Amino acid sequence: MNKKLLLLLVIVMFFITGCDKNEKKLILATEAGFAPYEYYDNGEIVGVDIDIAREIADELGMELEIKDVAFDSIINEVKTGKSDIGAAGISHTEERAREVDFTIDYMESRQVLIVKKGSNIHNPKQLKNEKIAVQLGSVGDSYLTEEYPSVRLVREKKFLAAIQDLKDDKVQGVVMDEVPAKELIDDNLVILSDALVTDHYGMIVEKGNTELLNQANTIIGKLRDEGKIDKILLKHMGVKSSDTTQSNSIRDKFYYTIIYDGRYQYIIDGFINTILIALGAVVVGVFLGSCAAIVQNIYTNTGKLKLLHYLSRLYVTVIRGTPSILQLMIIYYVIFKATSVNIVLVGIMAFGINSGAYVAEIIRAGINSVDKGQMEAGYALGLHYSQIMRHIVIPEALKNILPALGNEFITLVKETSVGAYIGIIELTKASDIIASRTYDYFFPLILIACIYLFITLILTKLFSWMERRLNHARS
């Protein structure tokens, strides 16, 4: 049995690490919530940056593959070789240029201030102690930090969230690029005419990848000189959705959130990925946790496996002492840096390793809850340690640990939401995608919350049924 498990793990690891990057693909890292540069339309990521990247891919005879990740992860994606090129309205700054190489500029950007109508702020130079929202890692974030240190910044993951903060009077203004700003404002918001700063957008490639950089520069220069980039911008500036004028009735909200433009597919994909990651992670977690708990129990009762005991304690301590999102990033950007890995498998491994540390403590506590007299009785009957554990202790402990294992699985389902940081489309990411097109966070988030609640209720019922069956079998 142990040999079969070992063989299975070797096959899985070979599959994960043995997938070399397909050289026929040009992988683009972006953050698809920045219309008109990148956004979702009819279930696909489109936009100015996407069209330019596709022109580059076509000229190179390659297929364009798009990865939707958090904006502040794009540089890491390119820097670690996970993606070949990055584009999301990325401003050329000295700090970024130390980490990646920039192509020639293809678009001028004006960073503007958005305020509510009737605001006392009429010029960006008036900013002093106001609360201003920006997107984390954007040029507006860095510029205000350096030039307006007295301004209280609210750093959001999405520009849409920053706009919502302004609508809800949580901030007095939002700083962002002028082009997408025109897409996001409504009749109650205005863009001040004076820009805070004007900069330029470029695409990024891995430091030292001069071949791809030169090819991209040649193609971008050609598109710019022929006026094609201006035409691309005008095409995508005409996509402003009528969603912003939709009715506030629940039926219309449901229609525009779920039905319109096939948006239900994001939720279906997110649901499937969430369940797959949770199920895969619980298998990995139970396996690792069981091994760690049994090793510790053997050491406690026999004094054997001392080295494995210390390693298992180190594993539990480190994993429980660090955030799951940090572990996810280390596994994706460091451990699997040199390979192209199925991103769902990365989620399974990361959350499984995280869960294993907690499962180890649950199982260890369950084993310790079994009366020591059971062990003594087993020895008196002439049973070996492994026989006592398999036939007496584990069955008794299972009854005690099942509720805690159920809670761990439920927690695991909800914890998968951080997978969006590396581009996994799970339920929370699905709500972000929908919100980026409807310009409304409330209904998508409430809908996804209801789905999580439904999953939790189903799992709670399932584990309650299993617990009753187990108690009945033991009675």
SULNORPE-V989459 format. One record per residue. N is the residue number from 1. RES is the residue in three letters. SS is DSSP state (helix for helix, strand for strand, loop for the rest). PSI is psi as a letter, one per 40 degrees, with the letter a starting at -180 (none if undefined). OMEGA is omega as a letter, one per 20 degrees, with the letter a starting at -180 (999 if undefined). Layout:
N_RES_SS_PSI_OMEGA + N_RES_SS_PSI_OMEGA
This chain:
1_MET_loop_d_a + 2_ASN_helix_d_r + 3_LYS_helix_d_r + 4_LYS_helix_d_r + 5_LEU_helix_d_r + 6_LEU_helix_d_r + 7_LEU_helix_d_r + 8_LEU_helix_d_r + 9_LEU_helix_d_r + 10_VAL_helix_d_r + 11_ILE_helix_d_a + 12_VAL_helix_d_a + 13_MET_helix_d_r + 14_PHE_helix_d_r + 15_PHE_helix_d_a + 16_ILE_helix_d_a + 17_THR_helix_e_a + 18_GLY_loop_e_a + 19_CYS_loop_g_r + 20_ASP_loop_i_a + 21_LYS_loop_h_r + 22_ASN_loop_h_a + 23_GLU_loop_e_r + 24_LYS_loop_e_a + 25_LYS_strand_h_r + 26_LEU_strand_h_a + 27_ILE_strand_h_a + 28_LEU_strand_h_r + 29_ALA_strand_h_a + 30_THR_strand_i_r + 31_GLU_loop_h_a + 32_ALA_loop_g_r + 33_GLY_loop_f_a + 34_PHE_strand_f_r + 35_ALA_loop_i_j + 36_PRO_loop_e_a + 37_TYR_loop_d_r + 38_GLU_strand_h_a + 39_TYR_strand_i_r + 40_TYR_strand_h_r + 41_ASP_strand_h_a + 42_ASN_loop_f_r + 43_GLY_loop_e_a + 44_GLU_strand_i_r + 45_ILE_strand_h_a + 46_VAL_strand_i_r + 47_GLY_loop_i_a + 48_VAL_helix_d_a + 49_ASP_helix_d_a + 50_ILE_helix_d_r + 51_ASP_helix_d_r + 52_ILE_helix_d_r + 53_ALA_helix_d_r + 54_ARG_helix_d_r + 55_GLU_helix_d_r + 56_ILE_helix_d_a + 57_ALA_helix_d_a + 58_ASP_helix_d_r + 59_GLU_helix_d_a + 60_LEU_loop_e_a + 61_GLY_loop_f_a + 62_MET_loop_i_r + 63_GLU_strand_h_a + 64_LEU_strand_h_r + 65_GLU_strand_h_a + 66_ILE_strand_h_r + 67_LYS_strand_h_r + 68_ASP_strand_h_a + 69_VAL_loop_i_r + 70_ALA_loop_i_a + 71_PHE_helix_d_a + 72_ASP_helix_e_r + 73_SER_helix_e_a + 74_ILE_helix_d_a + 75_ILE_helix_d_r + 76_ASN_helix_d_r + 77_GLU_helix_d_a + 78_VAL_helix_d_a + 79_LYS_helix_d_a + 80_THR_loop_e_r + 81_GLY_loop_e_r + 82_LYS_loop_d_r + 83_SER_loop_i_a + 84_ASP_loop_d_a + 85_ILE_strand_i_r + 86_GLY_strand_h_r + 87_ALA_loop_h_r + 88_ALA_loop_f_a + 89_GLY_loop_f_a + 90_ILE_loop_h_r + 91_SER_strand_i_a + 92_HIS_loop_h_r + 93_THR_loop_i_a + 94_GLU_helix_d_a + 95_GLU_helix_d_r + 96_ARG_helix_d_a + 97_ALA_helix_e_r + 98_ARG_loop_d_a + 99_GLU_loop_d_a + 100_VAL_strand_i_r + 101_ASP_strand_h_r + 102_PHE_strand_i_r + 103_THR_loop_i_r + 104_ILE_loop_i_a + 105_ASP_loop_i_r + 106_TYR_loop_e_a + 107_MET_strand_h_r + 108_GLU_strand_h_a + 109_SER_strand_h_r + 110_ARG_strand_h_r + 111_GLN_strand_h_a + 112_VAL_strand_i_r + 113_LEU_strand_h_r + 114_ILE_strand_h_r + 115_VAL_strand_i_r + 116_LYS_strand_i_r + 117_LYS_loop_h_a + 118_GLY_loop_e_a + 119_SER_loop_i_r + 120_ASN_loop_e_r + 121_ILE_loop_h_a + 122_HIS_loop_e_a + 123_ASN_loop_h_a + 124_PRO_helix_d_a + 125_LYS_helix_e_r + 126_GLN_helix_e_a + 127_LEU_loop_h_r + 128_LYS_loop_c_a + 129_ASN_loop_e_a + 130_GLU_loop_i_r + 131_LYS_strand_h_a + 132_ILE_strand_h_a + 133_ALA_strand_i_r + 134_VAL_strand_i_r + 135_GLN_strand_h_a + 136_LEU_loop_h_r + 137_GLY_loop_e_a + 138_SER_loop_i_r + 139_VAL_helix_d_r + 140_GLY_helix_d_r + 141_ASP_helix_d_a + 142_SER_helix_d_a + 143_TYR_helix_d_r + 144_LEU_helix_d_r + 145_THR_helix_d_a + 146_GLU_helix_d_a + 147_GLU_helix_d_a + 148_TYR_loop_g_a + 149_PRO_loop_d_a + 150_SER_loop_e_r + 151_VAL_loop_h_r + 152_ARG_strand_h_a + 153_LEU_strand_h_r + 154_VAL_strand_h_a + 155_ARG_strand_h_a + 156_GLU_strand_i_r + 157_LYS_loop_d_a + 158_LYS_loop_i_r + 159_PHE_helix_d_r + 160_LEU_helix_d_r + 161_ALA_helix_d_r + 162_ALA_helix_d_r + 163_ILE_helix_d_r + 164_GLN_helix_d_r + 165_ASP_helix_d_r + 166_LEU_helix_d_r + 167_LYS_helix_d_a + 168_ASP_loop_e_r + 169_ASP_loop_f_r + 170_LYS_loop_d_r + 171_VAL_loop_i_r + 172_GLN_loop_e_a + 173_GLY_strand_i_r + 174_VAL_strand_h_r + 175_VAL_strand_h_r + 176_MET_strand_i_r + 177_ASP_strand_i_a + 178_GLU_helix_d_a + 179_VAL_helix_d_r + 180_PRO_helix_d_r + 181_ALA_helix_d_r + 182_LYS_helix_d_r + 183_GLU_helix_d_a + 184_LEU_helix_d_a + 185_ILE_loop_i_r + 186_ASP_loop_a_a + 187_ASP_loop_e_a + 188_ASN_loop_e_a + 189_LEU_strand_i_r + 190_VAL_strand_i_r + 191_ILE_strand_h_r + 192_LEU_loop_i_a + 193_SER_loop_d_a + 194_ASP_loop_h_r + 195_ALA_loop_i_r + 196_LEU_loop_d_a + 197_VAL_strand_i_r + 198_THR_strand_h_r + 199_ASP_strand_a_a + 200_HIS_strand_i_r + 201_TYR_strand_i_r + 202_GLY_loop_i_r + 203_MET_loop_i_a + 204_ILE_strand_i_r + 205_VAL_strand_i_a + 206_GLU_strand_i_a + 207_LYS_loop_h_r + 208_GLY_loop_e_r + 209_ASN_loop_g_a + 210_THR_helix_d_a + 211_GLU_helix_d_r + 212_LEU_helix_d_r + 213_LEU_helix_d_a + 214_ASN_helix_d_r + 215_GLN_helix_d_r + 216_ALA_helix_d_r + 217_ASN_helix_d_r + 218_THR_helix_d_a + 219_ILE_helix_d_r + 220_ILE_helix_d_r + 221_GLY_helix_d_r + 222_LYS_helix_d_r + 223_LEU_helix_d_a + 224_ARG_helix_d_a + 225_ASP_helix_d_a + 226_GLU_loop_e_r + 227_GLY_loop_e_a + 228_LYS_helix_d_a + 229_ILE_helix_d_r + 230_ASP_helix_d_r + 231_LYS_helix_d_r + 232_ILE_helix_d_r + 233_LEU_helix_d_r + 234_LEU_helix_d_r + 235_LYS_helix_d_a + 236_HIS_helix_e_r + 237_MET_helix_e_a + 238_GLY_loop_e_a + 239_VAL_loop_e_a + 240_LYS_loop_h_a + 241_SER_loop_i_r + 242_SER_helix_e_r + 243_ASP_helix_d_a + 244_THR_helix_e_a + 245_THR_helix_e_a + 246_GLN_loop_i_r + 247_SER_loop_i_r + 248_ASN_loop_e_r + 249_SER_loop_i_a + 250_ILE_helix_d_a + 251_ARG_helix_d_r + 252_ASP_helix_d_r + 253_LYS_helix_d_r + 254_PHE_helix_d_a + 255_TYR_helix_d_a + 256_TYR_helix_d_r + 257_THR_helix_d_a + 258_ILE_helix_d_a + 259_ILE_helix_d_a + 260_TYR_helix_h_r + 261_ASP_helix_e_r + 262_GLY_helix_f_a + 263_ARG_loop_e_r + 264_TYR_helix_d_a + 265_GLN_helix_d_r + 266_TYR_helix_d_a + 267_ILE_helix_d_r + 268_ILE_helix_d_r + 269_ASP_helix_d_r + 270_GLY_helix_d_r + 271_PHE_helix_d_a + 272_ILE_helix_d_a + 273_ASN_helix_d_r + 274_THR_helix_d_a + 275_ILE_helix_d_r + 276_LEU_helix_d_a + 277_ILE_helix_d_a + 278_ALA_helix_d_a + 279_LEU_helix_d_r + 280_GLY_helix_d_a + 281_ALA_helix_d_a + 282_VAL_helix_d_r + 283_VAL_helix_d_r + 284_VAL_helix_d_a + 285_GLY_helix_d_r + 286_VAL_helix_d_r + 287_PHE_helix_d_a + 288_LEU_helix_d_a + 289_GLY_helix_d_r + 290_SER_helix_d_r + 291_CYS_helix_d_a + 292_ALA_helix_d_a + 293_ALA_helix_d_a + 294_ILE_helix_d_r + 295_VAL_helix_d_r + 296_GLN_helix_d_r + 297_ASN_helix_d_r + 298_ILE_helix_d_r + 299_TYR_helix_d_a + 300_THR_helix_d_a + 301_ASN_helix_d_a + 302_THR_helix_e_a + 303_GLY_loop_e_r + 304_LYS_loop_i_r + 305_LEU_loop_f_a + 306_LYS_helix_d_a + 307_LEU_helix_d_r + 308_LEU_helix_d_r + 309_HIS_helix_d_a + 310_TYR_helix_d_r + 311_LEU_helix_d_r + 312_SER_helix_d_r + 313_ARG_helix_d_r + 314_LEU_helix_d_r + 315_TYR_helix_d_a + 316_VAL_helix_d_a + 317_THR_helix_d_a + 318_VAL_helix_d_a + 319_ILE_helix_d_r + 320_ARG_helix_e_a + 321_GLY_loop_e_r + 322_THR_loop_i_a + 323_PRO_loop_i_a + 324_SER_helix_d_r + 325_ILE_helix_d_r + 326_LEU_helix_d_r + 327_GLN_helix_d_r + 328_LEU_helix_d_a + 329_MET_helix_d_r + 330_ILE_helix_d_a + 331_ILE_helix_d_a + 332_TYR_helix_d_a + 333_TYR_helix_e_a + 334_VAL_helix_d_a + 335_ILE_helix_d_a + 336_PHE_loop_f_a + 337_LYS_loop_d_a + 338_ALA_loop_e_a + 339_THR_loop_i_r + 340_SER_loop_h_a + 341_VAL_loop_i_r + 342_ASN_loop_h_a + 343_ILE_helix_d_r + 344_VAL_helix_d_r + 345_LEU_helix_d_r + 346_VAL_helix_d_r + 347_GLY_helix_d_r + 348_ILE_helix_d_a + 349_MET_helix_d_a + 350_ALA_helix_d_a + 351_PHE_helix_d_r + 352_GLY_helix_d_r + 353_ILE_helix_d_r + 354_ASN_helix_d_a + 355_SER_helix_d_a + 356_GLY_helix_d_a + 357_ALA_helix_d_r + 358_TYR_helix_d_r + 359_VAL_helix_d_r + 360_ALA_helix_d_a + 361_GLU_helix_d_r + 362_ILE_helix_d_a + 363_ILE_helix_d_r + 364_ARG_helix_d_r + 365_ALA_helix_d_r + 366_GLY_helix_d_r + 367_ILE_helix_d_r + 368_ASN_helix_d_a + 369_SER_helix_e_r + 370_VAL_loop_h_a + 371_ASP_loop_h_a + 372_LYS_helix_d_r + 373_GLY_helix_d_r + 374_GLN_helix_d_r + 375_MET_helix_d_a + 376_GLU_helix_d_r + 377_ALA_helix_d_r + 378_GLY_helix_d_r + 379_TYR_helix_d_a + 380_ALA_helix_d_r + 381_LEU_loop_e_r + 382_GLY_loop_e_r + 383_LEU_loop_i_r + 384_HIS_loop_i_a + 385_TYR_helix_d_a + 386_SER_helix_d_r + 387_GLN_helix_d_r + 388_ILE_helix_d_a + 389_MET_helix_d_a + 390_ARG_helix_d_a + 391_HIS_helix_e_a + 392_ILE_helix_d_a + 393_VAL_helix_d_a + 394_ILE_helix_d_r + 395_PRO_helix_d_r + 396_GLU_helix_d_a + 397_ALA_helix_d_a + 398_LEU_helix_d_r + 399_LYS_helix_d_a + 400_ASN_helix_d_a + 401_ILE_helix_e_a + 402_LEU_helix_d_r + 403_PRO_helix_d_a + 404_ALA_helix_d_r + 405_LEU_helix_d_r + 406_GLY_helix_d_r + 407_ASN_helix_d_r + 408_GLU_helix_d_r + 409_PHE_helix_d_r + 410_ILE_helix_d_r + 411_THR_helix_d_a + 412_LEU_helix_d_r + 413_VAL_helix_d_a + 414_LYS_helix_d_a + 415_GLU_helix_d_r + 416_THR_helix_e_a + 417_SER_helix_d_r + 418_VAL_helix_e_r + 419_GLY_helix_d_r + 420_ALA_helix_d_a + 421_TYR_helix_d_r + 422_ILE_helix_e_r + 423_GLY_loop_e_r + 424_ILE_loop_h_r + 425_ILE_loop_g_r + 426_GLU_loop_a_a + 427_LEU_helix_d_a + 428_THR_helix_d_r + 429_LYS_helix_d_r + 430_ALA_helix_d_r + 431_SER_helix_d_r + 432_ASP_helix_d_a + 433_ILE_helix_d_a + 434_ILE_helix_d_a + 435_ALA_helix_d_a + 436_SER_helix_e_r + 437_ARG_helix_d_a + 438_THR_helix_e_a + 439_TYR_loop_f_a + 440_ASP_loop_h_a + 441_TYR_loop_d_a + 442_PHE_helix_d_a + 443_PHE_helix_d_r + 444_PRO_helix_d_a + 445_LEU_helix_d_r + 446_ILE_helix_d_r + 447_LEU_helix_d_a + 448_ILE_helix_d_r + 449_ALA_helix_d_r + 450_CYS_helix_d_r + 451_ILE_helix_d_r + 452_TYR_helix_d_r + 453_LEU_helix_d_r + 454_PHE_helix_d_r + 455_ILE_helix_d_a + 456_THR_helix_d_r + 457_LEU_helix_d_r + 458_ILE_helix_d_a + 459_LEU_helix_d_r + 460_THR_helix_d_r + 461_LYS_helix_d_a + 462_LEU_helix_d_a + 463_PHE_helix_d_r + 464_SER_helix_d_r + 465_TRP_helix_d_r + 466_MET_helix_d_r + 467_GLU_helix_d_r + 468_ARG_helix_d_r + 469_ARG_helix_d_a + 470_LEU_helix_d_r + 471_ASN_helix_d_r + 472_HIS_helix_d_a + 473_ALA_helix_d_a + 474_ARG_helix_e_a + 475_SER_loop_none_999
